[in-house]
Amino acid sequence: MKKPVFVIFFLISIFQTAMAQCSICTKTAEQMGEGPAKALNGAIVYLMVMPFAIIGFIGYRWWKREKQIISEQNSQ
């Protein structure tokens, strides 16, 4: 259980330093100044985390189930 939690926290820390703005958002943020630009980037990254977490969870469950099916087939 510790490994998935570590991976999630690691990915969140990487996303916080990412620049996740499209060209329109970048131009808008440049006009607002440094503080609001960082807040806008943080909000974009925050909204991006949940879909990745859901996809990661589904992928992990699929991988775990496939591993179980393969081990059951090999034991027969």
mmCIF file of the N, C-alpha and C atoms, coordinates in Angstrom:
data_MODEL
# 
_entry.id   MODEL 
# 
loop_
_atom_site.group_PDB 
_atom_site.id 
_atom_site.type_symbol 
_atom_site.label_atom_id 
_atom_site.label_alt_id 
_atom_site.label_comp_id 
_atom_site.label_asym_id 
_atom_site.label_entity_id 
_atom_site.label_seq_id 
_atom_site.pdbx_PDB_ins_code 
_atom_site.Cartn_x 
_atom_site.Cartn_y 
_atom_site.Cartn_z 
_atom_site.occupancy 
_atom_site.B_iso_or_equiv 
_atom_site.pdbx_formal_charge 
_atom_site.auth_seq_id 
_atom_site.auth_comp_id 
_atom_site.auth_asym_id 
_atom_site.auth_atom_id 
_atom_site.pdbx_PDB_model_num 
ATOM 1   N N  . MET A 1 1  ? 0.812  -1.192  0.000   1.00 0.00 ? 1  MET A N  1 
ATOM 2   C CA . MET A 1 1  ? 0.000  0.000   0.000   1.00 0.00 ? 1  MET A CA 1 
ATOM 3   C C  . MET A 1 1  ? 0.853  1.253   0.000   1.00 0.00 ? 1  MET A C  1 
ATOM 4   N N  . LYS A 1 2  ? 2.060  1.171   0.521   1.00 0.00 ? 2  LYS A N  1 
ATOM 5   C CA . LYS A 1 2  ? 2.916  2.345   0.597   1.00 0.00 ? 2  LYS A CA 1 
ATOM 6   C C  . LYS A 1 2  ? 3.406  2.791   -0.776  1.00 0.00 ? 2  LYS A C  1 
ATOM 7   N N  . LYS A 1 3  ? 3.630  1.842   -1.670  1.00 0.00 ? 3  LYS A N  1 
ATOM 8   C CA . LYS A 1 3  ? 4.182  2.186   -2.977  1.00 0.00 ? 3  LYS A CA 1 
ATOM 9   C C  . LYS A 1 3  ? 3.229  3.051   -3.810  1.00 0.00 ? 3  LYS A C  1 
ATOM 10  N N  . PRO A 1 4  ? 1.937  2.714   -3.948  1.00 0.00 ? 4  PRO A N  1 
ATOM 11  C CA . PRO A 1 4  ? 1.045  3.589   -4.722  1.00 0.00 ? 4  PRO A CA 1 
ATOM 12  C C  . PRO A 1 4  ? 0.904  4.978   -4.109  1.00 0.00 ? 4  PRO A C  1 
ATOM 13  N N  . VAL A 1 5  ? 0.894  5.062   -2.792  1.00 0.00 ? 5  VAL A N  1 
ATOM 14  C CA . VAL A 1 5  ? 0.776  6.364   -2.141  1.00 0.00 ? 5  VAL A CA 1 
ATOM 15  C C  . VAL A 1 5  ? 2.011  7.205   -2.448  1.00 0.00 ? 5  VAL A C  1 
ATOM 16  N N  . PHE A 1 6  ? 3.186  6.589   -2.389  1.00 0.00 ? 6  PHE A N  1 
ATOM 17  C CA . PHE A 1 6  ? 4.422  7.297   -2.711  1.00 0.00 ? 6  PHE A CA 1 
ATOM 18  C C  . PHE A 1 6  ? 4.414  7.791   -4.153  1.00 0.00 ? 6  PHE A C  1 
ATOM 19  N N  . VAL A 1 7  ? 3.959  6.946   -5.060  1.00 0.00 ? 7  VAL A N  1 
ATOM 20  C CA . VAL A 1 7  ? 3.909  7.324   -6.481  1.00 0.00 ? 7  VAL A CA 1 
ATOM 21  C C  . VAL A 1 7  ? 2.952  8.494   -6.693  1.00 0.00 ? 7  VAL A C  1 
ATOM 22  N N  . ILE A 1 8  ? 1.809  8.475   -6.028  1.00 0.00 ? 8  ILE A N  1 
ATOM 23  C CA . ILE A 1 8  ? 0.842  9.562   -6.177  1.00 0.00 ? 8  ILE A CA 1 
ATOM 24  C C  . ILE A 1 8  ? 1.435  10.870  -5.674  1.00 0.00 ? 8  ILE A C  1 
ATOM 25  N N  . PHE A 1 9  ? 2.063  10.857  -4.499  1.00 0.00 ? 9  PHE A N  1 
ATOM 26  C CA . PHE A 1 9  ? 2.661  12.082  -3.971  1.00 0.00 ? 9  PHE A CA 1 
ATOM 27  C C  . PHE A 1 9  ? 3.809  12.559  -4.856  1.00 0.00 ? 9  PHE A C  1 
ATOM 28  N N  . PHE A 1 10 ? 4.576  11.629  -5.413  1.00 0.00 ? 10 PHE A N  1 
ATOM 29  C CA . PHE A 1 10 ? 5.665  11.995  -6.314  1.00 0.00 ? 10 PHE A CA 1 
ATOM 30  C C  . PHE A 1 10 ? 5.128  12.672  -7.571  1.00 0.00 ? 10 PHE A C  1 
ATOM 31  N N  . LEU A 1 11 ? 4.075  12.102  -8.146  1.00 0.00 ? 11 LEU A N  1 
ATOM 32  C CA . LEU A 1 11 ? 3.492  12.694  -9.347  1.00 0.00 ? 11 LEU A CA 1 
ATOM 33  C C  . LEU A 1 11 ? 2.879  14.058  -9.073  1.00 0.00 ? 11 LEU A C  1 
ATOM 34  N N  . ILE A 1 12 ? 2.250  14.219  -7.924  1.00 0.00 ? 12 ILE A N  1 
ATOM 35  C CA . ILE A 1 12 ? 1.683  15.519  -7.577  1.00 0.00 ? 12 ILE A CA 1 
ATOM 36  C C  . ILE A 1 12 ? 2.786  16.555  -7.431  1.00 0.00 ? 12 ILE A C  1 
ATOM 37  N N  . SER A 1 13 ? 3.907  16.170  -6.842  1.00 0.00 ? 13 SER A N  1 
ATOM 38  C CA . SER A 1 13 ? 4.998  17.132  -6.688  1.00 0.00 ? 13 SER A CA 1 
ATOM 39  C C  . SER A 1 13 ? 5.593  17.507  -8.038  1.00 0.00 ? 13 SER A C  1 
ATOM 40  N N  . ILE A 1 14 ? 5.604  16.588  -8.992  1.00 0.00 ? 14 ILE A N  1 
ATOM 41  C CA . ILE A 1 14 ? 6.092  16.907  -10.335 1.00 0.00 ? 14 ILE A CA 1 
ATOM 42  C C  . ILE A 1 14 ? 5.122  17.850  -11.030 1.00 0.00 ? 14 ILE A C  1 
ATOM 43  N N  . PHE A 1 15 ? 3.815  17.594  -10.882 1.00 0.00 ? 15 PHE A N  1 
ATOM 44  C CA . PHE A 1 15 ? 2.817  18.427  -11.543 1.00 0.00 ? 15 PHE A CA 1 
ATOM 45  C C  . PHE A 1 15 ? 2.831  19.854  -11.025 1.00 0.00 ? 15 PHE A C  1 
ATOM 46  N N  . GLN A 1 16 ? 3.205  20.049  -9.775  1.00 0.00 ? 16 GLN A N  1 
ATOM 47  C CA . GLN A 1 16 ? 3.201  21.395  -9.215  1.00 0.00 ? 16 GLN A CA 1 
ATOM 48  C C  . GLN A 1 16 ? 4.257  22.277  -9.874  1.00 0.00 ? 16 GLN A C  1 
ATOM 49  N N  . THR A 1 17 ? 5.312  21.691  -10.393 1.00 0.00 ? 17 THR A N  1 
ATOM 50  C CA . THR A 1 17 ? 6.348  22.489  -11.043 1.00 0.00 ? 17 THR A CA 1 
ATOM 51  C C  . THR A 1 17 ? 6.141  22.577  -12.550 1.00 0.00 ? 17 THR A C  1 
ATOM 52  N N  . ALA A 1 18 ? 5.171  21.872  -13.065 1.00 0.00 ? 18 ALA A N  1 
ATOM 53  C CA . ALA A 1 18 ? 4.933  21.864  -14.509 1.00 0.00 ? 18 ALA A CA 1 
ATOM 54  C C  . ALA A 1 18 ? 4.278  23.168  -14.953 1.00 0.00 ? 18 ALA A C  1 
ATOM 55  N N  . MET A 1 19 ? 4.570  23.556  -16.164 1.00 0.00 ? 19 MET A N  1 
ATOM 56  C CA . MET A 1 19 ? 3.915  24.713  -16.760 1.00 0.00 ? 19 MET A CA 1 
ATOM 57  C C  . MET A 1 19 ? 2.807  24.168  -17.652 1.00 0.00 ? 19 MET A C  1 
ATOM 58  N N  . ALA A 1 20 ? 1.581  24.278  -17.188 1.00 0.00 ? 20 ALA A N  1 
ATOM 59  C CA . ALA A 1 20 ? 0.464  23.618  -17.855 1.00 0.00 ? 20 ALA A CA 1 
ATOM 60  C C  . ALA A 1 20 ? -0.478 24.634  -18.487 1.00 0.00 ? 20 ALA A C  1 
ATOM 61  N N  . GLN A 1 21 ? 0.068  25.554  -19.241 1.00 0.00 ? 21 GLN A N  1 
ATOM 62  C CA . GLN A 1 21 ? -0.786 26.571  -19.828 1.00 0.00 ? 21 GLN A CA 1 
ATOM 63  C C  . GLN A 1 21 ? -0.737 26.494  -21.348 1.00 0.00 ? 21 GLN A C  1 
ATOM 64  N N  . CYS A 1 22 ? -1.894 26.685  -21.947 1.00 0.00 ? 22 CYS A N  1 
ATOM 65  C CA . CYS A 1 22 ? -1.945 26.793  -23.397 1.00 0.00 ? 22 CYS A CA 1 
ATOM 66  C C  . CYS A 1 22 ? -1.512 28.206  -23.785 1.00 0.00 ? 22 CYS A C  1 
ATOM 67  N N  . SER A 1 23 ? -1.400 28.467  -25.050 1.00 0.00 ? 23 SER A N  1 
ATOM 68  C CA . SER A 1 23 ? -0.912 29.773  -25.484 1.00 0.00 ? 23 SER A CA 1 
ATOM 69  C C  . SER A 1 23 ? -1.863 30.905  -25.096 1.00 0.00 ? 23 SER A C  1 
ATOM 70  N N  . ILE A 1 24 ? -3.155 30.658  -25.126 1.00 0.00 ? 24 ILE A N  1 
ATOM 71  C CA . ILE A 1 24 ? -4.123 31.697  -24.756 1.00 0.00 ? 24 ILE A CA 1 
ATOM 72  C C  . ILE A 1 24 ? -4.022 31.977  -23.256 1.00 0.00 ? 24 ILE A C  1 
ATOM 73  N N  . CYS A 1 25 ? -3.920 30.931  -22.452 1.00 0.00 ? 25 CYS A N  1 
ATOM 74  C CA . CYS A 1 25 ? -3.800 31.115  -21.006 1.00 0.00 ? 25 CYS A CA 1 
ATOM 75  C C  . CYS A 1 25 ? -2.489 31.818  -20.657 1.00 0.00 ? 25 CYS A C  1 
ATOM 76  N N  . THR A 1 26 ? -1.422 31.508  -21.380 1.00 0.00 ? 26 THR A N  1 
ATOM 77  C CA . THR A 1 26 ? -0.145 32.147  -21.128 1.00 0.00 ? 26 THR A CA 1 
ATOM 78  C C  . THR A 1 26 ? -0.228 33.648  -21.388 1.00 0.00 ? 26 THR A C  1 
ATOM 79  N N  . LYS A 1 27 ? -0.819 34.045  -22.489 1.00 0.00 ? 27 LYS A N  1 
ATOM 80  C CA . LYS A 1 27 ? -0.949 35.476  -22.799 1.00 0.00 ? 27 LYS A CA 1 
ATOM 81  C C  . LYS A 1 27 ? -1.822 36.179  -21.768 1.00 0.00 ? 27 LYS A C  1 
ATOM 82  N N  . THR A 1 28 ? -2.888 35.549  -21.345 1.00 0.00 ? 28 THR A N  1 
ATOM 83  C CA . THR A 1 28 ? -3.762 36.139  -20.330 1.00 0.00 ? 28 THR A CA 1 
ATOM 84  C C  . THR A 1 28 ? -3.016 36.276  -19.010 1.00 0.00 ? 28 THR A C  1 
ATOM 85  N N  . ALA A 1 29 ? -2.259 35.247  -18.637 1.00 0.00 ? 29 ALA A N  1 
ATOM 86  C CA . ALA A 1 29 ? -1.512 35.270  -17.383 1.00 0.00 ? 29 ALA A CA 1 
ATOM 87  C C  . ALA A 1 29 ? -0.415 36.334  -17.416 1.00 0.00 ? 29 ALA A C  1 
ATOM 88  N N  . GLU A 1 30 ? 0.222  36.533  -18.562 1.00 0.00 ? 30 GLU A N  1 
ATOM 89  C CA . GLU A 1 30 ? 1.257  37.558  -18.676 1.00 0.00 ? 30 GLU A CA 1 
ATOM 90  C C  . GLU A 1 30 ? 0.674  38.948  -18.447 1.00 0.00 ? 30 GLU A C  1 
ATOM 91  N N  . GLN A 1 31 ? -0.545 39.157  -18.875 1.00 0.00 ? 31 GLN A N  1 
ATOM 92  C CA . GLN A 1 31 ? -1.181 40.456  -18.695 1.00 0.00 ? 31 GLN A CA 1 
ATOM 93  C C  . GLN A 1 31 ? -1.591 40.679  -17.241 1.00 0.00 ? 31 GLN A C  1 
ATOM 94  N N  . MET A 1 32 ? -1.860 39.606  -16.497 1.00 0.00 ? 32 MET A N  1 
ATOM 95  C CA . MET A 1 32 ? -2.304 39.729  -15.107 1.00 0.00 ? 32 MET A CA 1 
ATOM 96  C C  . MET A 1 32 ? -1.162 40.035  -14.143 1.00 0.00 ? 32 MET A C  1 
ATOM 97  N N  . GLY A 1 33 ? 0.023  39.583  -14.445 1.00 0.00 ? 33 GLY A N  1 
ATOM 98  C CA . GLY A 1 33 ? 1.150  39.736  -13.528 1.00 0.00 ? 33 GLY A CA 1 
ATOM 99  C C  . GLY A 1 33 ? 1.601  38.393  -12.998 1.00 0.00 ? 33 GLY A C  1 
ATOM 100 N N  . GLU A 1 34 ? 2.652  38.424  -12.174 1.00 0.00 ? 34 GLU A N  1 
ATOM 101 C CA . GLU A 1 34 ? 3.271  37.171  -11.715 1.00 0.00 ? 34 GLU A CA 1 
ATOM 102 C C  . GLU A 1 34 ? 2.397  36.381  -10.739 1.00 0.00 ? 34 GLU A C  1 
ATOM 103 N N  . GLY A 1 35 ? 1.801  37.022  -9.757  1.00 0.00 ? 35 GLY A N  1 
ATOM 104 C CA . GLY A 1 35 ? 0.996  36.312  -8.746  1.00 0.00 ? 35 GLY A CA 1 
ATOM 105 C C  . GLY A 1 35 ? -0.202 35.600  -9.341  1.00 0.00 ? 35 GLY A C  1 
ATOM 106 N N  . PRO A 1 36 ? -1.054 36.308  -10.085 1.00 0.00 ? 36 PRO A N  1 
ATOM 107 C CA . PRO A 1 36 ? -2.197 35.619  -10.690 1.00 0.00 ? 36 PRO A CA 1 
ATOM 108 C C  . PRO A 1 36 ? -1.790 34.569  -11.718 1.00 0.00 ? 36 PRO A C  1 
ATOM 109 N N  . ALA A 1 37 ? -0.657 34.781  -12.383 1.00 0.00 ? 37 ALA A N  1 
ATOM 110 C CA . ALA A 1 37 ? -0.187 33.790  -13.364 1.00 0.00 ? 37 ALA A CA 1 
ATOM 111 C C  . ALA A 1 37 ? 0.163  32.479  -12.671 1.00 0.00 ? 37 ALA A C  1 
ATOM 112 N N  . LYS A 1 38 ? 0.823  32.565  -11.518 1.00 0.00 ? 38 LYS A N  1 
ATOM 113 C CA . LYS A 1 38 ? 1.140  31.342  -10.763 1.00 0.00 ? 38 LYS A CA 1 
ATOM 114 C C  . LYS A 1 38 ? -0.128 30.664  -10.267 1.00 0.00 ? 38 LYS A C  1 
ATOM 115 N N  . ALA A 1 39 ? -1.096 31.464  -9.837  1.00 0.00 ? 39 ALA A N  1 
ATOM 116 C CA . ALA A 1 39 ? -2.358 30.897  -9.367  1.00 0.00 ? 39 ALA A CA 1 
ATOM 117 C C  . ALA A 1 39 ? -3.104 30.206  -10.508 1.00 0.00 ? 39 ALA A C  1 
ATOM 118 N N  . LEU A 1 40 ? -3.108 30.814  -11.680 1.00 0.00 ? 40 LEU A N  1 
ATOM 119 C CA . LEU A 1 40 ? -3.761 30.211  -12.841 1.00 0.00 ? 40 LEU A CA 1 
ATOM 120 C C  . LEU A 1 40 ? -3.091 28.901  -13.219 1.00 0.00 ? 40 LEU A C  1 
ATOM 121 N N  . ASN A 1 41 ? -1.768 28.889  -13.203 1.00 0.00 ? 41 ASN A N  1 
ATOM 122 C CA . ASN A 1 41 ? -1.038 27.664  -13.520 1.00 0.00 ? 41 ASN A CA 1 
ATOM 123 C C  . ASN A 1 41 ? -1.318 26.584  -12.481 1.00 0.00 ? 41 ASN A C  1 
ATOM 124 N N  . GLY A 1 42 ? -1.361 26.964  -11.217 1.00 0.00 ? 42 GLY A N  1 
ATOM 125 C CA . GLY A 1 42 ? -1.675 25.999  -10.163 1.00 0.00 ? 42 GLY A CA 1 
ATOM 126 C C  . GLY A 1 42 ? -3.069 25.421  -10.315 1.00 0.00 ? 42 GLY A C  1 
ATOM 127 N N  . ALA A 1 43 ? -4.027 26.264  -10.707 1.00 0.00 ? 43 ALA A N  1 
ATOM 128 C CA . ALA A 1 43 ? -5.396 25.782  -10.905 1.00 0.00 ? 43 ALA A CA 1 
ATOM 129 C C  . ALA A 1 43 ? -5.477 24.811  -12.073 1.00 0.00 ? 43 ALA A C  1 
ATOM 130 N N  . ILE A 1 44 ? -4.749 25.087  -13.139 1.00 0.00 ? 44 ILE A N  1 
ATOM 131 C CA . ILE A 1 44 ? -4.744 24.192  -14.302 1.00 0.00 ? 44 ILE A CA 1 
ATOM 132 C C  . ILE A 1 44 ? -4.152 22.840  -13.917 1.00 0.00 ? 44 ILE A C  1 
ATOM 133 N N  . VAL A 1 45 ? -3.052 22.870  -13.177 1.00 0.00 ? 45 VAL A N  1 
ATOM 134 C CA . VAL A 1 45 ? -2.427 21.622  -12.746 1.00 0.00 ? 45 VAL A CA 1 
ATOM 135 C C  . VAL A 1 45 ? -3.348 20.875  -11.792 1.00 0.00 ? 45 VAL A C  1 
ATOM 136 N N  . TYR A 1 46 ? -4.016 21.582  -10.893 1.00 0.00 ? 46 TYR A N  1 
ATOM 137 C CA . TYR A 1 46 ? -4.948 20.955  -9.946  1.00 0.00 ? 46 TYR A CA 1 
ATOM 138 C C  . TYR A 1 46 ? -6.078 20.243  -10.688 1.00 0.00 ? 46 TYR A C  1 
ATOM 139 N N  . LEU A 1 47 ? -6.621 20.875  -11.693 1.00 0.00 ? 47 LEU A N  1 
ATOM 140 C CA . LEU A 1 47 ? -7.695 20.255  -12.462 1.00 0.00 ? 47 LEU A CA 1 
ATOM 141 C C  . LEU A 1 47 ? -7.195 19.070  -13.293 1.00 0.00 ? 47 LEU A C  1 
ATOM 142 N N  . MET A 1 48 ? -5.919 19.036  -13.581 1.00 0.00 ? 48 MET A N  1 
ATOM 143 C CA . MET A 1 48 ? -5.343 17.982  -14.402 1.00 0.00 ? 48 MET A CA 1 
ATOM 144 C C  . MET A 1 48 ? -5.047 16.721  -13.575 1.00 0.00 ? 48 MET A C  1 
ATOM 145 N N  . VAL A 1 49 ? -4.875 16.862  -12.271 1.00 0.00 ? 49 VAL A N  1 
ATOM 146 C CA . VAL A 1 49 ? -4.455 15.733  -11.435 1.00 0.00 ? 49 VAL A CA 1 
ATOM 147 C C  . VAL A 1 49 ? -5.536 14.658  -11.332 1.00 0.00 ? 49 VAL A C  1 
ATOM 148 N N  . MET A 1 50 ? -6.777 15.029  -11.129 1.00 0.00 ? 50 MET A N  1 
ATOM 149 C CA . MET A 1 50 ? -7.837 14.037  -10.890 1.00 0.00 ? 50 MET A CA 1 
ATOM 150 C C  . MET A 1 50 ? -8.047 13.085  -12.079 1.00 0.00 ? 50 MET A C  1 
ATOM 151 N N  . PRO A 1 51 ? -8.116 13.557  -13.325 1.00 0.00 ? 51 PRO A N  1 
ATOM 152 C CA . PRO A 1 51 ? -8.245 12.588  -14.422 1.00 0.00 ? 51 PRO A CA 1 
ATOM 153 C C  . PRO A 1 51 ? -7.072 11.614  -14.500 1.00 0.00 ? 51 PRO A C  1 
ATOM 154 N N  . PHE A 1 52 ? -5.857 12.110  -14.231 1.00 0.00 ? 52 PHE A N  1 
ATOM 155 C CA . PHE A 1 52 ? -4.704 11.207  -14.240 1.00 0.00 ? 52 PHE A CA 1 
ATOM 156 C C  . PHE A 1 52 ? -4.792 10.206  -13.097 1.00 0.00 ? 52 PHE A C  1 
ATOM 157 N N  . ALA A 1 53 ? -5.269 10.632  -11.941 1.00 0.00 ? 53 ALA A N  1 
ATOM 158 C CA . ALA A 1 53 ? -5.413 9.719   -10.809 1.00 0.00 ? 53 ALA A CA 1 
ATOM 159 C C  . ALA A 1 53 ? -6.455 8.649   -11.111 1.00 0.00 ? 53 ALA A C  1 
ATOM 160 N N  . ILE A 1 54 ? -7.558 9.030   -11.729 1.00 0.00 ? 54 ILE A N  1 
ATOM 161 C CA . ILE A 1 54 ? -8.602 8.061   -12.071 1.00 0.00 ? 54 ILE A CA 1 
ATOM 162 C C  . ILE A 1 54 ? -8.086 7.056   -13.094 1.00 0.00 ? 54 ILE A C  1 
ATOM 163 N N  . ILE A 1 55 ? -7.416 7.536   -14.120 1.00 0.00 ? 55 ILE A N  1 
ATOM 164 C CA . ILE A 1 55 ? -6.859 6.642   -15.139 1.00 0.00 ? 55 ILE A CA 1 
ATOM 165 C C  . ILE A 1 55 ? -5.809 5.727   -14.523 1.00 0.00 ? 55 ILE A C  1 
ATOM 166 N N  . GLY A 1 56 ? -4.981 6.263   -13.636 1.00 0.00 ? 56 GLY A N  1 
ATOM 167 C CA . GLY A 1 56 ? -3.979 5.446   -12.964 1.00 0.00 ? 56 GLY A CA 1 
ATOM 168 C C  . GLY A 1 56 ? -4.600 4.370   -12.103 1.00 0.00 ? 56 GLY A C  1 
ATOM 169 N N  . PHE A 1 57 ? -5.676 4.711   -11.389 1.00 0.00 ? 57 PHE A N  1 
ATOM 170 C CA . PHE A 1 57 ? -6.361 3.737   -10.543 1.00 0.00 ? 57 PHE A CA 1 
ATOM 171 C C  . PHE A 1 57 ? -6.976 2.628   -11.383 1.00 0.00 ? 57 PHE A C  1 
ATOM 172 N N  . ILE A 1 58 ? -7.632 2.998   -12.463 1.00 0.00 ? 58 ILE A N  1 
ATOM 173 C CA . ILE A 1 58 ? -8.237 1.996   -13.352 1.00 0.00 ? 58 ILE A CA 1 
ATOM 174 C C  . ILE A 1 58 ? -7.151 1.109   -13.960 1.00 0.00 ? 58 ILE A C  1 
ATOM 175 N N  . GLY A 1 59 ? -6.061 1.702   -14.383 1.00 0.00 ? 59 GLY A N  1 
ATOM 176 C CA . GLY A 1 59 ? -4.950 0.928   -14.945 1.00 0.00 ? 59 GLY A CA 1 
ATOM 177 C C  . GLY A 1 59 ? -4.341 -0.018  -13.932 1.00 0.00 ? 59 GLY A C  1 
ATOM 178 N N  . TYR A 1 60 ? -4.194 0.466   -12.703 1.00 0.00 ? 60 TYR A N  1 
ATOM 179 C CA . TYR A 1 60 ? -3.648 -0.391  -11.649 1.00 0.00 ? 60 TYR A CA 1 
ATOM 180 C C  . TYR A 1 60 ? -4.573 -1.558  -11.369 1.00 0.00 ? 60 TYR A C  1 
ATOM 181 N N  . ARG A 1 61 ? -5.871 -1.330  -11.254 1.00 0.00 ? 61 ARG A N  1 
ATOM 182 C CA . ARG A 1 61 ? -6.832 -2.411  -11.014 1.00 0.00 ? 61 ARG A CA 1 
ATOM 183 C C  . ARG A 1 61 ? -6.832 -3.412  -12.163 1.00 0.00 ? 61 ARG A C  1 
ATOM 184 N N  . TRP A 1 62 ? -6.754 -2.911  -13.399 1.00 0.00 ? 62 TRP A N  1 
ATOM 185 C CA . TRP A 1 62 ? -6.717 -3.793  -14.565 1.00 0.00 ? 62 TRP A CA 1 
ATOM 186 C C  . TRP A 1 62 ? -5.468 -4.658  -14.528 1.00 0.00 ? 62 TRP A C  1 
ATOM 187 N N  . TRP A 1 63 ? -4.313 -4.036  -14.252 1.00 0.00 ? 63 TRP A N  1 
ATOM 188 C CA . TRP A 1 63 ? -3.055 -4.772  -14.201 1.00 0.00 ? 63 TRP A CA 1 
ATOM 189 C C  . TRP A 1 63 ? -3.097 -5.838  -13.108 1.00 0.00 ? 63 TRP A C  1 
ATOM 190 N N  . LYS A 1 64 ? -3.636 -5.463  -11.941 1.00 0.00 ? 64 LYS A N  1 
ATOM 191 C CA . LYS A 1 64 ? -3.715 -6.413  -10.830 1.00 0.00 ? 64 LYS A CA 1 
ATOM 192 C C  . LYS A 1 64 ? -4.624 -7.590  -11.185 1.00 0.00 ? 64 LYS A C  1 
ATOM 193 N N  . ARG A 1 65 ? -5.751 -7.300  -11.829 1.00 0.00 ? 65 ARG A N  1 
ATOM 194 C CA . ARG A 1 65 ? -6.695 -8.365  -12.212 1.00 0.00 ? 65 ARG A CA 1 
ATOM 195 C C  . ARG A 1 65 ? -6.073 -9.273  -13.283 1.00 0.00 ? 65 ARG A C  1 
ATOM 196 N N  . GLU A 1 66 ? -5.413 -8.703  -14.258 1.00 0.00 ? 66 GLU A N  1 
ATOM 197 C CA . GLU A 1 66 ? -4.757 -9.508  -15.296 1.00 0.00 ? 66 GLU A CA 1 
ATOM 198 C C  . GLU A 1 66 ? -3.663 -10.388 -14.704 1.00 0.00 ? 66 GLU A C  1 
ATOM 199 N N  . LYS A 1 67 ? -2.921 -9.851  -13.756 1.00 0.00 ? 67 LYS A N  1 
ATOM 200 C CA . LYS A 1 67 ? -1.881 -10.631 -13.100 1.00 0.00 ? 67 LYS A CA 1 
ATOM 201 C C  . LYS A 1 67 ? -2.490 -11.818 -12.356 1.00 0.00 ? 67 LYS A C  1 
ATOM 202 N N  . GLN A 1 68 ? -3.637 -11.589 -11.710 1.00 0.00 ? 68 GLN A N  1 
ATOM 203 C CA . GLN A 1 68 ? -4.331 -12.665 -10.996 1.00 0.00 ? 68 GLN A CA 1 
ATOM 204 C C  . GLN A 1 68 ? -4.840 -13.725 -11.975 1.00 0.00 ? 68 GLN A C  1 
ATOM 205 N N  . ILE A 1 69 ? -5.396 -13.312 -13.099 1.00 0.00 ? 69 ILE A N  1 
ATOM 206 C CA . ILE A 1 69 ? -5.909 -14.256 -14.099 1.00 0.00 ? 69 ILE A CA 1 
ATOM 207 C C  . ILE A 1 69 ? -4.768 -15.097 -14.665 1.00 0.00 ? 69 ILE A C  1 
ATOM 208 N N  . ILE A 1 70 ? -3.651 -14.475 -14.954 1.00 0.00 ? 70 ILE A N  1 
ATOM 209 C CA . ILE A 1 70 ? -2.509 -15.201 -15.510 1.00 0.00 ? 70 ILE A CA 1 
ATOM 210 C C  . ILE A 1 70 ? -1.976 -16.200 -14.502 1.00 0.00 ? 70 ILE A C  1 
ATOM 211 N N  . SER A 1 71 ? -1.895 -15.816 -13.230 1.00 0.00 ? 71 SER A N  1 
ATOM 212 C CA . SER A 1 71 ? -1.400 -16.757 -12.223 1.00 0.00 ? 71 SER A CA 1 
ATOM 213 C C  . SER A 1 71 ? -2.368 -17.921 -12.020 1.00 0.00 ? 71 SER A C  1 
ATOM 214 N N  . GLU A 1 72 ? -3.678 -17.672 -12.162 1.00 0.00 ? 72 GLU A N  1 
ATOM 215 C CA . GLU A 1 72 ? -4.651 -18.764 -12.053 1.00 0.00 ? 72 GLU A CA 1 
ATOM 216 C C  . GLU A 1 72 ? -4.543 -19.715 -13.248 1.00 0.00 ? 72 GLU A C  1 
ATOM 217 N N  . GLN A 1 73 ? -4.278 -19.190 -14.423 1.00 0.00 ? 73 GLN A N  1 
ATOM 218 C CA . GLN A 1 73 ? -4.145 -20.023 -15.614 1.00 0.00 ? 73 GLN A CA 1 
ATOM 219 C C  . GLN A 1 73 ? -2.861 -20.857 -15.544 1.00 0.00 ? 73 GLN A C  1 
ATOM 220 N N  . ASN A 1 74 ? -1.806 -20.291 -15.007 1.00 0.00 ? 74 ASN A N  1 
ATOM 221 C CA . ASN A 1 74 ? -0.544 -21.028 -14.897 1.00 0.00 ? 74 ASN A CA 1 
ATOM 222 C C  . ASN A 1 74 ? -0.631 -22.116 -13.834 1.00 0.00 ? 74 ASN A C  1 
ATOM 223 N N  . SER A 1 75 ? -1.447 -21.943 -12.815 1.00 0.00 ? 75 SER A N  1 
ATOM 224 C CA . SER A 1 75 ? -1.546 -22.952 -11.757 1.00 0.00 ? 75 SER A CA 1 
ATOM 225 C C  . SER A 1 75 ? -2.427 -24.129 -12.170 1.00 0.00 ? 75 SER A C  1 
ATOM 226 N N  . GLN A 1 76 ? -3.225 -23.988 -13.207 1.00 0.00 ? 76 GLN A N  1 
ATOM 227 C CA . GLN A 1 76 ? -4.112 -25.072 -13.633 1.00 0.00 ? 76 GLN A CA 1 
ATOM 228 C C  . GLN A 1 76 ? -3.396 -26.070 -14.447 1.00 0.00 ? 76 GLN A C  1 
# 
